[in-house]
């Protein structure tokens, strides 16, 4: 494992919260910058391979866990096998996690075994170890299930509320990691279907309020048609803080190298447009805005196709190395007791 030589004093303790590709790509690069890394992972997935196994076997969903474990793995050959899918569309890693949970009776113990098998840097922790359904509500309309919520077309200018049924509690080990962190990074991803499901478990709001860590939100590159149309970075902050409490997000890391319309037309999904970064709209924002060129110059190809996944994934992506470098830089300053990112001075 390679540790960045520029990290001074002790390595920073970084917790990344989220799920899916947005979280795993950040972890893949962060593992080279600090060994003290924890992924706190969304456990609401009910689509694709994970959803099939949840319904057939009664286990917790393993897909987002697997992606994070593979990203942090230092055993490339086995990590590659964990991503390989059978004729039914199930990744080997999902099947291993499911069988371990059935045998051991506990998802966290199963995850620990796979963490060890893959020789991962840091830890991967489910945000909760209890079964639940994700619920979205606006007005009198209620939508159940992450796979429906993530792609639901909302009425214009609607800000729904995301919750869990039943109300499940934060994994105690995740709570400890958050309390001990220097920096908590809220990963980019589908806001209602991937990010908020990792932030609305009972206890996380209070933990984020009480931790000494600074919290940074990594903003999405593109707005999602039918859910976040024409949103500014600050709209994402407000939507998340409506669920976790006001002024909880200390910083926002956002992309200034906007993808062109031609790039979106060729590689994006219908109706997508860049997240707005108009400078004047940051003026009343408690969170310190940190802009950087974070757009990848290469287009991702979905090398592993989940035949059970019904929705097209955009292939316009962050440059994960740049995002990780920025996060590590922020965390290094926190460890060194720098006041560079002190909100009381930068508001």
Buried (B, 14 or more C-beta within 10 A) or exposed (E): EEEBEEBEEEBBBBBBBBBBBBBBBBBBBBBBBBEBBBBBBBBBBBBBBBBBBBEEEEBBBBBBBBBBBBBBBEBEEBBEBBBEBEEEBBBBBBBBBBBBBEEEEEBBEBBBBBBEBBBBBBBBBBBBBBBBBBBBEBEEEEBEBBBBBBBBEBEEEEEBBBBBEEEBBBBEBBBEBBBBBBBBBBBBBBBBBBBBBBBBBBBBBEBBEEBEBBBBBBBBBBBBBBBBBEBBBBBBBBBBBBBBEEEBBBBBBBBEBBBEEEBBEEBBBEEBBBBBBEEEBBEEBBBBBBBBEBBBEEEBEEEEEBEBBEEEEBBBBBBBBBBBBBBBBBBBBBBEEEEEBBBEEBE
